Amino acid sequence: MTGNRMRSLKSHLAGIFSGSAGFSLVELLVALSVLVIIVFAFTPLLLGSIERIYFAGDKSEALHRSQSEMEFKLVEQETVDGYELIMDFGEAGETIVSVPGGLVEVEKTEGKAGAWLSSFVPFVPTINLYLAPLPLAEGYGSTPIIIMGRSTEFSKVDQLKLFDCNGAAVNSFYLDFSPISYPDGIPAGYEGVPEGYDEYARFTLLPKLTSAKSPYVVEASWEMDNEIVVRVRARLQVVLPYAVAVGSWGRILASPDAGATWNQKDYGQATFFRDVIWTGFEYVAVAMNGTVMRWTNGREPAYLYPCFDDLNGVAYGDGLLVAVGSNGTIVTTRDFKKWNVNRVGHRELRAVAWNNEEYVAVGASGTILSSPDGINWTAAHTGEDGLTFNDVAYGHGAWIAVGEGPGGAVVYSSANGWHPVSGVPGGALHGVAYGCDGFTAVGENGIIIYSSDGSAWLLEADLPVAQTIYDIVWDSIRGQYVAAGRSGVILTGSGADGWTCLMGSGTLRGVAVR
């Protein structure tokens, strides 16, 4: 058997090499030769392709670097001046407009590749606006606006127009547009006006622009070559006021700085506001007959009516708005669309506040309620006839509630469970706030008292006004208190630095700053 297998294998191999089956040795050698020829033939092509790939990469990198430097030079206005763009209009060059400009050129190399970019930058008329302070907030007084231009020829400007966000013309500025010199003509307080513009001018803005109609457009125009009207525009942004005070007969006062300038707005309705807060992104005020005013940036104030009870106080925390009022009413909402109305007892609630952990509401008959969520409330103190809490604030690790009783001023502290603080001077207290140095409370006949921790209270030696003060808040940005009260009185400052008093008209019941 083994001999037969050996003979079969030899026969098979002989058939292969003799051409009886498969490829012959000659054919195999020819095939290998052809393959070698093909490889050598395509090797230059393959190497050339690789080289072109590297070249394309270098070219892309050179272009990228050129474009980056080009953009930088355009932003920094690094141009070679002295060039002009000539435009002919009409037949036979009846009208020729020459646009001056500059040339920007950039050349970069990377490996074996290079990139060269060139761009003509026309010096077209442009303007920018400068205000002090920025941004422009509602409630501003007559404000000078610095207008800065390039290739604008301010001396030829014959029209200055103002348009609101809807394109409607607005007549809210003095036509006192006039070129000024830099820096001599820049008014005081505008020392930060940028340099490097060809021309400077100014005009005066009247206090009528609103965030609801913003952004505005300022347009300067003039005629060139007696035929072509050139118009240049700049945007003017107006935001919500920095401070708001509300009161009787729908009175709303707005201030751009919580300082000496307060202007009455025309947004009010014939309602009696009781309180206002800044939620972090909008103003919310509450009033009689369940009125809630929501004032958001870029919109007119919206009036909502979640209930029929008078609302006296409002607070915002943890995404929830809480308002309290007569008949123990507590109104809550997260979206101003779905309202939850509860009545906790029957006593009137005057104020509510939030300290990042719980809400506390206070009111008539010594009522003090607390809630971790604004929905479920627990009575912390109640049942004292003749005692009324008008406001509540948190600071120094304790809640402080202020109000009035048969003997005059009343202050309660939660430092060791709710209990009265003895020795409080003055008459009825209506508002309290916590600032960087402690608590300050305000009340009847212009009374102002203060305490570092809420346990011992002192009377301000020099009372700035004799009118009743209803509300006070701490302005953490400017480090001052802002208070409001009867006869349109507005106070700013503190006991240490003194108080500045502004007198208006009507009664202001609430004040808020953002």
FIZA-481538 format. One line per 4 residues: number of its first residue (from 1); for each residue x, z, y of C-alpha. Coordinates in steps of 0.1 Angstrom, whole numbers, plus 5000, padded with zeros to 4 digits. Example, Ala and Ser with C-alpha at 12.3 -4.5 7.8 and 13.67 -1.06 7.14 Angstrom:
2
1 = 5123/5078/4955; 5137/5071/4989 .
This chain:
514
1 = 5000/5000/5000; 5028/5009/5024; 5045/4975/5018; 5013/4956/5026 .
5 = 5009/4975/5059; 5045/4967/5069; 5040/4930/5061; 5008/4930/5082 .
9 = 5025/4945/5112; 5054/4921/5111; 5030/4892/5108; 5010/4904/5138 .
13 = 5041/4908/5160; 5053/4874/5150; 5020/4860/5161; 5023/4875/5195 .
17 = 5058/4861/5202; 5050/4828/5187; 5019/4823/5209; 4994/4826/5180 .
21 = 4977/4856/5199; 4979/4872/5235; 5005/4862/5260; 5039/4847/5251 .
25 = 5071/4863/5265; 5075/4833/5288; 5040/4837/5302; 5046/4874/5309 .
29 = 5079/4866/5327; 5062/4839/5348; 5034/4863/5358; 5059/4890/5369 .
33 = 5078/4864/5389; 5046/4853/5407; 5038/4889/5415; 5072/4895/5430 .
37 = 5069/4864/5451; 5035/4876/5464; 5048/4910/5473; 5078/4896/5492 .
41 = 5055/4871/5509; 5031/4898/5522; 5057/4925/5530; 5063/4912/5566 .
45 = 5026/4910/5572; 5021/4946/5560; 5050/4958/5581; 5037/4939/5611 .
49 = 5003/4956/5607; 5018/4990/5606; 5038/4983/5637; 5006/4970/5655 .
53 = 4988/5002/5645; 5016/5023/5661; 5016/5001/5691; 4978/5005/5695 .
57 = 4982/5042/5693; 5009/5042/5720; 4987/5019/5742; 4957/5043/5738 .
61 = 4979/5073/5747; 4993/5054/5778; 4958/5045/5789; 4946/5080/5785 .
65 = 4974/5094/5805; 4970/5068/5832; 4932/5075/5835; 4938/5112/5837 .
69 = 4963/5108/5865; 4940/5083/5882; 4911/5107/5882; 4933/5135/5895 .
73 = 4945/5113/5924; 4910/5103/5932; 4899/5139/5934; 4929/5149/5955 .
77 = 4925/5117/5976; 4961/5107/5970; 4957/5072/5982; 4980/5047/5999 .
81 = 4961/5040/6031; 4959/5008/6052; 4938/4986/6029; 4905/4970/6038 .
85 = 4875/4956/6019; 4861/4926/6038; 4824/4917/6032; 4808/4886/6047 .
89 = 4770/4884/6052; 4750/4854/6062; 4762/4819/6066; 4798/4811/6077 .
93 = 4806/4847/6080; 4779/4856/6107; 4783/4893/6099; 4816/4907/6087 .
97 = 4818/4943/6076; 4853/4958/6071; 4854/4989/6049; 4887/5008/6053 .
101 = 4902/5023/6022; 4932/5033/6002; 4949/5021/5970; 4956/5043/5939 .
105 = 4981/5030/5914; 4992/5046/5882; 5016/5033/5855; 5025/5052/5823 .
109 = 5045/5043/5792; 5043/5057/5757; 5067/5044/5730; 5067/5006/5733 .
113 = 5034/5004/5751; 5026/5007/5788; 4994/5009/5809; 4990/5001/5846 .
117 = 4958/5010/5865; 4949/5001/5901; 4918/5011/5921; 4906/5005/5956 .
121 = 4890/5036/5972; 4867/5027/6001; 4866/5053/6029; 4828/5052/6030 .
125 = 4811/5077/6054; 4804/5110/6037; 4793/5144/6049; 4793/5179/6035 .
129 = 4776/5210/6047; 4790/5245/6052; 4771/5277/6057; 4781/5313/6061 .
133 = 4771/5331/6040; 4765/5309/6010; 4740/5302/5995; 4712/5300/6021 .
137 = 4686/5326/6012; 4650/5327/6025; 4644/5351/6054; 4674/5337/6073 .
141 = 4674/5336/6111; 4684/5306/6132; 4715/5295/6114; 4743/5272/6126 .
145 = 4753/5246/6100; 4787/5230/6100; 4787/5194/6090; 4820/5178/6079 .
149 = 4826/5141/6075; 4850/5114/6065; 4849/5080/6083; 4816/5091/6097 .
153 = 4820/5085/6134; 4799/5115/6144; 4800/5103/6180; 4777/5074/6171 .
157 = 4752/5095/6151; 4718/5090/6168; 4694/5105/6142; 4695/5137/6121 .
161 = 4667/5141/6096; 4658/5168/6070; 4638/5161/6038; 4624/5185/6012 .
165 = 4627/5180/5974; 4596/5158/5974; 4611/5135/6001; 4588/5147/6029 .
169 = 4603/5150/6063; 4608/5186/6076; 4610/5196/6112; 4630/5228/6108 .
173 = 4661/5223/6129; 4671/5219/6165; 4683/5185/6175; 4714/5199/6189 .
177 = 4737/5179/6167; 4771/5176/6184; 4807/5169/6173; 4830/5199/6175 .
181 = 4868/5204/6173; 4885/5221/6144; 4892/5250/6144; 4883/5258/6181 .
185 = 4847/5248/6178; 4839/5267/6146; 4816/5296/6153; 4825/5332/6145 .
189 = 4820/5341/6109; 4828/5305/6097; 4865/5310/6093; 4864/5296/6058 .
193 = 4854/5260/6068; 4876/5236/6047; 4903/5216/6064; 4911/5180/6059 .
197 = 4880/5163/6071; 4881/5136/6098; 4853/5150/6119; 4833/5182/6123 .
201 = 4799/5187/6140; 4771/5214/6139; 4734/5217/6142; 4710/5247/6141 .
205 = 4686/5254/6113; 4653/5271/6120; 4641/5299/6096; 4614/5279/6078 .
209 = 4630/5264/6047; 4619/5278/6013; 4633/5279/5978; 4600/5262/5966 .
213 = 4609/5230/5985; 4646/5231/5977; 4670/5213/5974; 4667/5197/6009 .
217 = 4685/5166/6020; 4702/5163/6054; 4706/5127/6066; 4727/5115/6095 .
221 = 4723/5079/6105; 4736/5054/6131; 4738/5017/6137; 4770/4998/6131 .
225 = 4777/4963/6146; 4742/4964/6161; 4727/4952/6129; 4735/4975/6100 .
229 = 4721/5011/6098; 4744/5035/6080; 4729/5066/6064; 4749/5095/6049 .
233 = 4733/5125/6031; 4742/5159/6019; 4722/5185/5998; 4711/5218/6012 .
237 = 4701/5245/5986; 4678/5274/5995; 4673/5303/5971; 4650/5334/5970 .
241 = 4656/5361/5996; 4681/5388/5989; 4656/5415/5998; 4618/5416/5999 .
245 = 4594/5442/6015; 4556/5440/6009; 4526/5459/6024; 4492/5458/6039 .
249 = 4472/5426/6043; 4494/5406/6020; 4524/5411/6043; 4557/5398/6028 .
253 = 4590/5402/6046; 4621/5384/6034; 4658/5390/6042; 4689/5370/6034 .
257 = 4711/5400/6033; 4691/5433/6034; 4705/5437/6069; 4692/5431/6104 .
261 = 4672/5399/6096; 4637/5401/6081; 4612/5373/6085; 4576/5374/6076 .
265 = 4565/5348/6050; 4532/5329/6050; 4527/5333/6013; 4506/5364/6015 .
269 = 4470/5368/6006; 4445/5393/6020; 4455/5420/5996; 4473/5454/5999 .
273 = 4506/5454/5981; 4517/5487/5967; 4551/5480/5950; 4576/5452/5943 .
277 = 4606/5449/5920; 4634/5424/5912; 4633/5418/5874; 4667/5401/5873 .
281 = 4654/5365/5879; 4622/5369/5900; 4602/5392/5923; 4570/5408/5910 .
285 = 4547/5427/5932; 4514/5446/5924; 4485/5453/5946; 4449/5464/5948 .
289 = 4422/5449/5925; 4447/5442/5898; 4466/5416/5917; 4501/5407/5904 .
293 = 4523/5384/5925; 4551/5365/5907; 4577/5349/5929; 4603/5327/5910 .
297 = 4631/5307/5924; 4621/5271/5932; 4584/5280/5931; 4557/5293/5955 .
301 = 4544/5328/5947; 4518/5328/5920; 4489/5353/5921; 4476/5366/5888 .
305 = 4447/5390/5880; 4451/5408/5846; 4426/5436/5855; 4403/5450/5882 .
309 = 4419/5484/5887; 4443/5490/5916; 4479/5486/5906; 4503/5510/5923 .
313 = 4537/5507/5906; 4557/5482/5885; 4588/5483/5863; 4607/5458/5841 .
317 = 4629/5465/5811; 4637/5451/5777; 4618/5419/5784; 4586/5438/5792 .
321 = 4568/5441/5825; 4548/5474/5829; 4524/5480/5858; 4504/5512/5863 .
325 = 4474/5521/5885; 4441/5538/5890; 4420/5552/5861; 4452/5557/5840 .
329 = 4455/5519/5837; 4487/5505/5822; 4492/5468/5821; 4520/5451/5801 .
333 = 4531/5415/5795; 4562/5396/5784; 4552/5361/5795; 4526/5366/5823 .
337 = 4501/5348/5801; 4491/5373/5775; 4482/5407/5790; 4477/5441/5773 .
341 = 4456/5465/5793; 4455/5502/5783; 4439/5532/5799; 4458/5564/5792 .
345 = 4435/5592/5804; 4416/5589/5836; 4441/5601/5862; 4456/5577/5887 .
349 = 4491/5566/5880; 4513/5560/5910; 4547/5548/5898; 4567/5537/5867 .
353 = 4604/5533/5859; 4627/5522/5831; 4662/5537/5822; 4672/5513/5794 .
357 = 4657/5536/5768; 4622/5546/5779; 4595/5541/5805; 4583/5570/5825 .
361 = 4550/5569/5845; 4539/5595/5870; 4507/5601/5890; 4479/5625/5901 .
365 = 4473/5660/5887; 4510/5663/5878; 4508/5635/5852; 4540/5625/5836 .
369 = 4539/5600/5807; 4568/5585/5786; 4570/5556/5763; 4598/5539/5743 .
373 = 4580/5505/5742; 4555/5505/5771; 4526/5505/5747; 4525/5539/5731 .
377 = 4526/5567/5757; 4531/5605/5753; 4521/5631/5779; 4552/5649/5790 .
381 = 4535/5670/5818; 4499/5671/5830; 4472/5694/5842; 4482/5707/5876 .
385 = 4454/5701/5901; 4466/5696/5937; 4499/5682/5925; 4506/5644/5927 .
389 = 4537/5626/5918; 4543/5594/5939; 4576/5581/5925; 4601/5586/5897 .
393 = 4638/5576/5892; 4665/5581/5867; 4702/5591/5873; 4729/5616/5864 .
397 = 4714/5620/5830; 4679/5631/5842; 4646/5618/5854; 4635/5630/5889 .
401 = 4598/5628/5899; 4588/5634/5936; 4555/5640/5952; 4534/5664/5971 .
405 = 4516/5697/5965; 4497/5724/5985; 4531/5736/5999; 4546/5702/6008 .
409 = 4574/5684/5991; 4575/5686/5953; 4604/5676/5930; 4605/5679/5892 .
413 = 4635/5673/5870; 4637/5665/5833; 4672/5679/5829; 4660/5708/5807 .
417 = 4625/5697/5800; 4602/5689/5830; 4603/5717/5855; 4600/5721/5893 .
421 = 4630/5722/5915; 4629/5751/5941; 4639/5750/5977; 4630/5714/5984 .
425 = 4626/5709/6022; 4601/5688/6041; 4566/5675/6035; 4551/5650/6010 .
429 = 4576/5627/5993; 4567/5591/5985; 4598/5574/5972; 4631/5583/5954 .
433 = 4661/5562/5942; 4694/5570/5926; 4726/5556/5942; 4763/5560/5936 .
437 = 4764/5595/5952; 4731/5609/5938; 4694/5608/5946; 4678/5601/5980 .
441 = 4640/5607/5985; 4619/5597/6015; 4584/5608/6027; 4561/5619/6055 .
445 = 4572/5618/6091; 4605/5600/6083; 4618/5628/6060; 4649/5619/6041 .
449 = 4664/5644/6016; 4693/5639/5992; 4708/5656/5961; 4740/5649/5941 .
453 = 4724/5658/5908; 4687/5664/5915; 4689/5702/5913; 4696/5711/5949 .
457 = 4682/5691/5979; 4693/5689/6015; 4675/5675/6045; 4691/5648/6066 .
461 = 4702/5664/6098; 4693/5633/6120; 4661/5617/6110; 4662/5581/6121 .
465 = 4624/5577/6125; 4592/5597/6127; 4571/5572/6107; 4562/5579/6070 .
469 = 4586/5561/6046; 4569/5549/6014; 4597/5534/5992; 4634/5533/5988 .
473 = 4658/5514/5966; 4696/5513/5960; 4714/5481/5969; 4744/5482/5945 .
477 = 4759/5449/5959; 4762/5462/5995; 4764/5499/5986; 4735/5511/6007 .
481 = 4699/5523/6005; 4670/5501/6017; 4638/5519/6026; 4604/5507/6041 .
485 = 4573/5524/6055; 4547/5526/6082; 4548/5506/6114; 4569/5480/6096 .
489 = 4599/5503/6096; 4629/5492/6075; 4659/5515/6071; 4693/5506/6057 .
493 = 4723/5528/6051; 4729/5563/6037; 4733/5598/6049; 4771/5597/6049 .
497 = 4773/5565/6070; 4741/5568/6090; 4710/5547/6090; 4701/5515/6108 .
501 = 4664/5513/6117; 4643/5481/6123; 4607/5484/6136; 4580/5458/6129 .
505 = 4543/5460/6125; 4518/5470/6098; 4526/5492/6068; 4552/5484/6042 .
509 = 4546/5501/6008; 4574/5485/5986; 4609/5471/5989; 4632/5454/5964 .
513 = 4667/5438/5964; 4684/5414/5940 .
